Amino acid sequence: MSNTKKGLACLADKNWWNAAGTRAVRTAAQSAVAVVGVSTLIQDYSWAIIGGTVAAATVLSLLNSLAGLPEVPNETGTKEGTD
């Protein structure tokens, strides 16, 4: 069983927002680089498509973080993978 905060309970935790935000920013940057790289290969890129892709990836990253983040300890102070 995972020892991380999960679900909506984590939304009140500042540490969770810090970890989830960091992951979301990384995901956004990776998505932007990937879309620009692919668009450059086909010689046509639209900033609307790039922005939409980055926004969707960021939202999906935050939603995925609701499943739990190993960086954020649970209520007992333990992190995932530790006993």
N, C-alpha and C positions, 0 to 999 in steps of 0.2 A: 504494500500500500504506500502511496506517495505521501510524503511529509510536507508538501507545499500547500500554500493557501490556494483554494480553488473557488471558482464560481463568483457570484456577485459579492461575497464577503470580502474579497480582496480589493474591491473598488474603493474602500475607505482607507487603504493602506498606502502611505506615502512611498514606502520602499517598493511596493508592487508597481506603482505608477512610474517610478524611476527606472526600474528594470524593464518594464513593458515598453516604456517610451524609448529607451535605448535600443531595444530590439526593433521597434517599429521604424525608427530613424535609419537604422542599418538596412532594414528591408527596403525602405523607400529609396535609399541611395543605390542599392544593388539593382532594384527594378529600373530606376532611371538610366543607369549605365547600360543595362541590358537592352532596353528599348531603344536608346539612342544608337547603340552599337549595331543593332539589327536594322534600324531605320536607315542608318548611314550606308549599309550594304545595299539596300534597295533604292538609295538615292532620293528618298522622300520621307521626311518625318514631320508629323503634325504635333505641335506643342499641346494641343487638346488631348490627343491620344496618349502622349507621354504623361501628362498630368493626370488623366483618368486612370492610367495603369498604376502610377505611383500612389494615388489616393486609394485605389482598391487594395493594393498590396499592403498599405499601411493599416487600413481598417481590418483586413484579414489577419495581420500580425497581432493587432490588439485583441481581436476575438480569440485567436489561438492562445494568447497568453492567459485567457480566462481558465484554460485547462490546468494551469499551474506553471509556475516559473521556478526552476531549481535554485535560482539565485536568492529567492525570497523565502526566509524561514517561516514555518507554520507557527501556530500559537504557542507551542512548547519551546520554540527557539531552535529547533533542529532543521537542517536543510535536507533536501532529497538526497538519498544515498548515504545518509549518516544515521547512526542509531544512538 
